[in-house]
Amino acid sequence: MRLNPNVLLPAILVVALAARLLFCVAVVGLDAWGWGDEPDYHRHASDIAVGRGFLTPNGEPTAARPPLYPIVLAGVYRVFGPSHAAGRIFQMVLGAGVVLLTYLVAKKLFSSDVGLVAAAFVAANPSLIYLSALLMTENLAILKKRLETVFVELKAVLGSMEISVRDVLKLQKGDIIKLDKTKISSDMELKIGNRKKFFVRPGVVGNRVAVQVTGVSESLVNEDEVFKQIEGGE
């Protein structure tokens, strides 16, 4: 009997959020000041939210903590205010996101049933429930690692042409289709999803067909230039 993800996945996510909220309220305290690294992350996020940047308690610039988590948390503080409660609720949402991504990755690798079982284990994992109550980097780091394992579709496109529906209906075995603007020596397009990203040349590795990247598409170059201009303040 196959499990129904339309019913079980939302239920698992609700249980994951409820378990994290219950633990936080009963054990840690929703608006508790925190301990260990928490005060630093809270202070950095509060400073970033009001435009002060990364500072020590004395107001001096610092790079003692990794920047990604405080920057993300600052976005939450900018919207809801710099409260520990807002940060901890955000942590619980991240924890539920870890559960959801676990399901998606396991479903892609194995099956929907395996994904549901994996998600249930992550939802009930005591260590992850505990971490979801703290203003710490772990949940965001886990999400980042999960995202790195998400698969995207690559398509090597030899060429294309437009053809009428009438001509499609007349196609038979042995018919030759001439592709537009494509020579035998032309590089192929490599698409990620539906976006053209690279130029490639076909070949063989062992007993499998393969492609070698020969260049970067103009669209990707333009995106890189935009990022460089943003980073350089241009």
N, C-alpha and C positions, 0 to 999 in steps of 0.2 A: 504494500500500500504506500503510495507516494504521499509525502507531506504537502500541505497546502500553504505555500509561502504568502499568499494574499491575506491569510488569517494569522498564521504563526509569526511571521516576521514583525508586523506591528505589535503583536502581543509581547514578543521578546524585547522589542525596543521600549515598550512601556514598562516592563518589568525592570529593565536595565536602568531607566531613569528613576523609577521608584526606589530601587535598592540603593542607588547612589544618593538620592535626596534623603532617604531615611537615615542612612549612615552619617551623612554630613550633619543633619539636624541633631541626631541623638548623641553622636560621639564627638565630632569636631566643633560644631557650632557654626551656623550659617554665616554669622558676621564676626567670627573669631579673628583675633589679630594675626594669628599664625605663628609658626616657629621655623627654625632652620633657614632655608633660602626664601621662604614666602615673603617676609618683610621687604627684602631687596626687590623681588619681582613686582610686588605691589607698589613700592615707591617709584621704581623706574616707569611702570605703566602710568602711574598718576602724573609723573613729570612729563612724559611724552604726550599725554592727553591734553595738557595745557601748553605744549610747545617748548618745554624747558630742556628736553633731551635727556641723555644718560648722565646722571649726576650722582655723586656720593652724598651722604647725609650732610656733609659740609658745603655742598654746592659746587664741588670740583668735577670736571668731566672724568668719566670712567668707562672702561671696557671690561669690567670684571665679570659681567654676565653676558651670555649669548643674546643677541638682539631680537631674534624672531618672536619669541614668546612675549616679551614685554610690549613689542610693537602691536601684536595681535590683541593682547589684553588691553592696550591703550585704546584701541578702537571700541571695545566694549565699554570702557570707562567714559569715553567721549560721548557715548549715547546715553548710558544709564547712570553716569556718575561714578566717581572713584570709590566704590564701596566693596568691601570684602565679599558681601553677599552676592553682588553682581558677578564678581570674578568666579566665585564658587559655582554659581548656577551655570555660567559659561563652561566651566570645567566639566560639569555633568553632561552638558550638551556635547562637548568633545568626546566624552566617554561613550555616549550613545552613538556618536559618529564612528568610533572605533568598532563598535558592534556591527553597524551597518556595513562598513567597508570590509570587515571580516567575512560577512555573508557574501558580498559581491565577488570578492577574490576567490573564495572557496567554491562558489557557484561556477565561476569561469573556469577554474582548474578541474573541478570534479563534477558536481551536480548540485541542484537546488537543495536536495535533502542533506547533503554534506554541509552545504552553506548554512542551513538552519541549525544543524547540530553544533557547528563551530561557533556560530553567533550566540547560541544559548550558553556554551561554555564561557565565552568571553563576557557575556552579560552577568554571569554569576561568579566570575573570578574575584576572590576576595582582595587580591593585590590591586587589581584595576579599579574595584569599587573604592578602595582606600585612596588611591592616587587621584580619583575624580573629585575628592573632597578638598584637595590641596591646591594652592596657587603655585603649581610646579610645571615644568616643561614636558613631563613624560607623556601625557595624553596627546599633545600636539606632535611630539616626536614620533609616537606610534602611528598617528594618522599620516604623517609624512612618509614613514616607511611603508605603510599599507598602500599609499598612493603610488609609490615607486614600483609596486608589484602589479598595478593595474595594466592590463594589456590594451594596446591600440592596434588598429588594423593598418597594415602597410600594403599599398597596391602599386605595382609596377605597370605603367600604362604604355603600351607599345605605340598606340596612335588612336585616332578617332575619325569619325565621319558622320555626316547626317544622311539619313536615308528615309524614304517615305514608308508609311505603313504598308502600302500596296506592294512595294518592292520587298519588304520583309516577308510578306506572305508568299512571295514567289521564290524565295531562297531555297536552293536544293543542295544536296551533297555535291561537292566539286566546284561550286560557284566561287569565284574570286572576288574579294572585296578590297578595293583600293582605298587605303587610309589617306586622310588629308595631311599635307605638309610633312610627310614622313619619308625619309630615305633609309636605305638599308644601313647606312653608316651613322644614322642619327641616334643620339642618346635617348633613352626612355625617361619618362617622368615617374618619380616615386612620390606617391601621395600618402599623407598621414590623414586617415579619414577621407575627407573630400578635398583637402587642401594640398596643393602642389608644393613640395618642400625641396626635393633634390632631383638632380639628373643622374641617371645610372646607365651602366652598360651591362647587357646580359652575358652570362657565361655559365660555366659548370664547375662545381666543387665536389669532388668525389663522384657520386652518382646522382647528385641533386642539382637542379637548376638554381642559379644564384645571380645576384647583380652586384656590381661594384660602383660605389658612389664616385662620380666624376666631377660634380659641381653642385653648387647651391642655387636654388631658384631665386629669381629676382624678388619674389614676395618675401622670402625669408631674410634676404639681405636688407630689405627695407624695414622689416620688423626689428632687426638688430640695430639698425641706424637710429630708429626711434628710441629704443632702450638706451643707447649710448647718449643721445641728446638729453634724455630725462635724467640720467645719472650725472651728466656733466652740467646740468642746469641750463642748458641752451634753450 
